[in-house]
Amino acid sequence: MYGPSMNFPGGIFGELERISRELDAMFFPSGTSQDIRAAATGAFPAVNIGTTPTSTEVYVFVPGVDPASLDVVLAKGVLTISGERPDDLPAESDGLSVVRRQRFHGKFRRVLTVPEVVDAEQVTASYRDGVLAVSLKRSEDSQPRRIAIS
C-alpha cells in the first residue's frame, strides 16, 4: 500500500507527471496530442477536440449560455473562448437558502493553443443545442496530398 514510507524518485508530483506522459503516449501514439492543447481538465466549459486531415474541430459545451454573449478569438496560434453564464437561482433574499451550488455561473475564459498550420481565414464557428463548434481549417500546404507518379 501507499504510505509515508513510499518513495518516488523525483517526488510524488514527478511520478504523476510521468504517469500523465505515459497515458498521453497510450491514447495519442502518433503525437496528435501535440496538435492542440487544452489544459485545465474539469474547467468550465468542457472542451472536446478532434482532428481530420484537413482541420481541427473544437466542441465547447456551453449549455445555458446565450451564443450572443460568446466571444471567439484566434490570435498568434491561441484560440480564446470567453463568455458569461447567468446564475439561474433566485437571490437568497427571496426566501431561498442555497444548500448546494454545483453549476458554474459567471464569466469564463478557455484558452487553447492551436497548430501553427491553421489558416486564420478559414476558421468558422457555429452554435447549436448548447454546443459551440469551432472548425480550424489547416492551410493548403500542410494538408496531405496524393502525388501522381508519371
N, C-alpha and C positions, 0 to 999 in steps of 0.2 A: 504494500500500500504506500501511498504518498504520505509523507510526513515531514517533520522538521529535519530529519536526517537525510532526506532525499537530496542528492547533489546533482545539479545540472551544470555542465561546463558552460560558462557564459551567463549563468543565471536563468531563472525561470522565464524572463522575457525573451532572452535569446533563444530558448527552447521553443517558445510559442512562435517566434518569427520563423524558425526552421520548419516547424510543422506547417505554417502558412505557406511557405515556399514549396514544400512537398505537395500540399493539396493543390496549389496552382499548377504545378507540373503534371499532376494526375488529370485535372479537369481541363487544362489548356496546354496539351502537349506540343502543339505547333507554335506556341508563343502568341496565340491570339489575345491572351490577357494583356499583352503589351499594346494592343491597338487602341484601347480606350480605357481610362482608369476612372473609377468612381468610388473613392474612399468613403468612409462613414457608413459602414454597414449598419442597418437599423435606423438610419436617419429618415426624416420626412422631407420630401416624398420618396417613396421606394422607386427604384430605377431598375429596369431590365435593359440589357444591351445585347444586340446580336449583330453579326456581320454577314455580308454576302460578298461575292467577288467584286461587286460594283458599289457597295455602300456599307455604312454602319448605321444601324437602326437603334434609336433610343426610345424607350417607352417609359414615361414618367406617370406614376399613379397619383393623381390629384383629385380624388372624389370630393365633392362639396366645394370645389374651388371654381369660381367664375372664370372662364377662359379669357375674358377681357382683362382680368387682373394679373394674368401671367405675362412674364417678360422673358424672352428667349434671345440670348446674345451670343454670337460666335466672334471671338477676337483672339488672334495670335495663338491658335490651337487650343483655346479654352472655351468650352460651352458652358454658359451660365444660365440657369433656370431659376427664376425667382417669382414670388407672388405672395399672396396672403390668404389664409384660410380663416373664415369667420368663426366666431365662437357661437355655437348653436344653443347653448344653455341660457336660460334667463338669468338675469342678475340675482345674486344671493339676497339682495334686498327685497325681492319679490316674494319672500317667504320660502325660497328654495335654499336648502342647505346641501351643498355639494359634498357627497361622501367619497366619490372616486371619480377621477377625471383621467381617462386613458387616451382620448382622442386629441391629437395635436391641434392647436389653433394658434393663429398669429402669423407673423411674417416668416418666410422661409427662403432659403437660397441653397441650391445644389450647384457645385462646380465640378465639371468633368473635363479631363484632359483628353483631347481627341487626336487622331493621327494627323501628321502634317500633310498628308496627301489628300485631304478633304478640299473639294472645290467650293469655296465660300459662296459662289454664285448659284450653286445647285442645292443649297440647304433648304428644306421645306419643313413646315410644322403644321399639324392638324390636331384637333381636339374632338373626342367622341366618348361619351359614356364615362367621363371621369379619367380618361387616359389621354395624355399629351404624347403624340407620336412625332419624333423629330428624325428626319431622314437626312443623313450626311453623305452625299454622293462623293465617291472618290474621283480625283482628277483623271482625265483620259489616259495620260501617260503612265499612271500607276496601276491601271486595270490590266488583268491578264488578257492577252490576245493570241489568237492562233496564227502561227506563221506558216504561210503556204510554202511548200517545198517544190522547187522547179527542176 
